[in-house]
Amino acid sequence: MERTAAEKTRDRGREEAREAAAKPLTGYRIFWLFLIAGVVGDLIEVVFWLITRGELISRSSLLYGPFSLVWGLGAVLLTLAFHHMDGQSTARIVLTGTVLGGAYEYICSWLQEALFGACFWDYRHLPFNLNGRVNLVFCLFWGLAALIWVRIVFPVLCVLIDRIPRQQGRRMAKTVALFLACSTLLSAAALCRMEQRRSGVPASGVLIQFLDDTYPDSWLKERYPNMGIVDEIGW
């Protein structure tokens, strides 16, 4: 039986996605995956919070820009770990994603506490949690996310990235990378200064005074409404 035009188009799309996903990983491609996942991840969290809690709040990791570093770096981790693993069994991908995702989330939580004295999620109210940093349900979500990433999302994003004119794509990537770097450094400085204020370290110098005046605790708590101070929540 002769295939319809829609079936031929679908098959061509699948073949294009397989070829795009099989190409070598480059810094350019990894950055675009990082960028797209960070923005989409932030949007997903905002929508999830709105649906489950009825609140429209910021879920961004940065002071400026709708971007989740956890989602962006998580996408890079999945890409590096599962590149060329699309032929592996579903069970193996899910299990590997569950373990890697749980370890990654735990490390992210620990680093936030070590660097800023704060945590941005707390799972102690959920069963099967480990020190409130990870829990079994969300680890399984990581496993499911790994499967979806390997089978669907990664190949599709590779096709979309390859369709961006390379010269324009490089210029855009450099511009966005500069913005993210500045926003990340400023966010880290503001959070570190918040921890210093809690420790009673007085302002000294123009930069410290700028951070105190521009990003007081009230401003940071509004930008990061789900942030908890480790000393206050009893970790």
N, C-alpha and C positions, 0 to 999 in steps of 0.2 A: 504494500500500500504506500502510495506516495505521501511524503510528509507535507504538512501544511506550512504556509509561510511563517506562521507563529512558532511552530516547532523548530524550523530551521533557524529562525532568529534566536530562539532560546538556546539552541545548541551552540551557535556561534558565540553567544554571550558567555556560556559556560567555558568554552574552549579559550576565549580571550582571558577569562578570569584565571583559569589554570596556568596559562602561559605567563600572565603577569605575576602571579604568586610564586612561580618557580624562578623568577629572576633573582640575581644576587641582591642581598640587602646592602643598601648604600646609606651614608649619613643623611642624604637628602630625603630618601624615602622614609627612613626611620623618624626623622624630624616631623614630616607631615603626618605620619601615624600618631606620633606623640601629640601633635597639635590638635588633630581632629578628635582623638579620644579624650583629650583634656576638656575641650569645649563641650562635646556631646555628653561626657560623663557628668559635668557640672549641671547641664540641663536636665539629665535624668534624675539626679539627686533632688533638684528643685521641684520637679514634677512629682517625684515619689513622696517627698515631704508634704507637698500640698495635698496630695490624694489621701495619705495616711493620717496626717495630723491637722489638715485644714489651715496650714500656715504657709505663707509665701515669704521665704527667707533666703538669704544668701548662703550658698554652699561652696563658694569659690575658695581656693587655697590662698589667693593673692589679694592684696589690697585693691588692685585695679585689674579689671578684666574678668569675664566669666570663665574661669579656668580651674580645673582640678588637677593638681600635680599627682595625686594618688592614682587617678584614672589614666593620666597621660603616661606616667612611668609604668603603670601596670600593663598598659598596651605594649610598651617597649619590651617589658619582661616576657609577656606572652609571645610576642613576635620572635624574640631571640630564642626562647625555649622551644617553640613549636614550629619553627620554620622547617619546611620539608617533612612535617609529621602528619600531613593530611591523610596519608595512607595508613596511619596507625588505627587501632581499634578505638571505638567510642569509649569503652571502659577505661582504656589506658590514658586517653586524653583527659577524661573527666577526673580520674584519680590523680594524675600528675598536676592538673590545674588546681585541684582542691588543696594539695600539699603546698605547692608553690605559692598559691594565693594566700593561704593562711599564714605562711611564714613571712611573706611580703607585708601583709597587713600588720602583723605583730611588730616587725622591725620598724615600720612607719610610725606606729603608735609609740614605741619605745624612744625613737629619735625625737619625736615631738616633746615628750616629757623631758628627755635629757637636755635638749637645746633650749626649750622655751618654758619648761615647767608647766606645760598645759597639755590637754588632750582634746581632740576634736571628735572623738566618739568613745562611748563607754557602753560595753555590752554586759555589764554585771547583772543587769536585770533579766537577761536572757539565759536559758538553760544551756549547759554544755559550753560555757565560756572559759577562756584561759586568761586569768588576771584582768578580765574586762576588756582585753585588747582584741581578741578574736572569739568567735563562737562557731559551733559546728554548722549552723544553718548558712551563715554567710561564707564559710569555707566551701560548702557545697555550691553556693552561688558562683564562687570563683571557678569551680570545676565546670559548671554549666557555661559560664562565660567563656572559658577556654575552648570548649567544644564549638560554641557559636562563632567565636573568633576564628578558629582554624577552618571550619567548614564554610562559613558564609562571609563574615565581615572582612577578614583580611584580604581574601581574593578580590572582593568588590572594591575595597578602598585602594588596592594596588592599581586596578583599572582606572579609577577616578584620578589618582595621582599621576599616572602615566599620561592621561589626557590633558593635564595642565601643560601649556607651552613651557618648555624647560627654562628659557631665559626669564620669562615673567615669573615662573614658579620660584626660581632662585632668588629673584629680587624680593618677592613677597616673603619667602622663608627668612631671608636675612633681616628684613624689617621687623617681622613678628618675633624673631629670635631675640633681637635687641630689646624690644618692648618687654618680652617675658623675662629676660635677664634682669632688666632694671626693676620691674615689678617684684620679682622674686627677692632680689637683694634688699629692696625697700621694705618688703613684708617681713623678711627675716630680721632686719634691723629694728623695726617697730616692735616685733614680738619679743626680741631679746631685751629691748629697753623696758618693756612692760615688766619682764621678770626682774630687771634691775630695780625698778621702782618698788616692786613688792619687797625686795630685799633691803630697801632703804638707801640705795646708792644715789647720791645727789647728782643733779645735772651739772655737767662740766663740759664746756666747749660748745661751739655753734651747732654742730650736728646733733648732739644730745638734746640741746634746747629746742631745736627744730622738731625732733621726734616727739618731745614732751608736749609741745604746743600744738602740733598738727595731728598727732595720733595718740591722744590720751586713752586711758583704759575704757572710758565710756564709748569712744569711737570704735575701738577695736572689738568690744563686745557686741556692738551693733553690726559690725562687718562679719564677725564670727559668732553668731548667736548660739551656736551649739558647743562653743568652746568651754571647757571646764578647767579651772585651776587645780593642779594636782593636790596642793596642800588643802584646798577647800573641800575636795570630794573624797579625800582620805585614801588616795592610792599609796 
